[in-house]
Amino acid sequence: MPEFLCQEYIAKGELVELPSPIGAREITYYLIWLPSALRQVREAHAHQTLLN
């Protein structure tokens, strides 16, 4: 998602930036999940793995 659409949610702490594992980055990505998507085991696992 573009950063300008996420600013409000980042400020509230509802979204967090995933740091780049290697050096500086040029593009920032934000991932969102609808609560209904997290009912799927694979989606929930991917979500939890990225948060950890």
Secondary structure, DSSP 4 states (H G I P E B T S, - for coil): --HHHHHHHHHHTSS-PPPPSSS--S--------TTGGGSHHHHHHHHHHH-
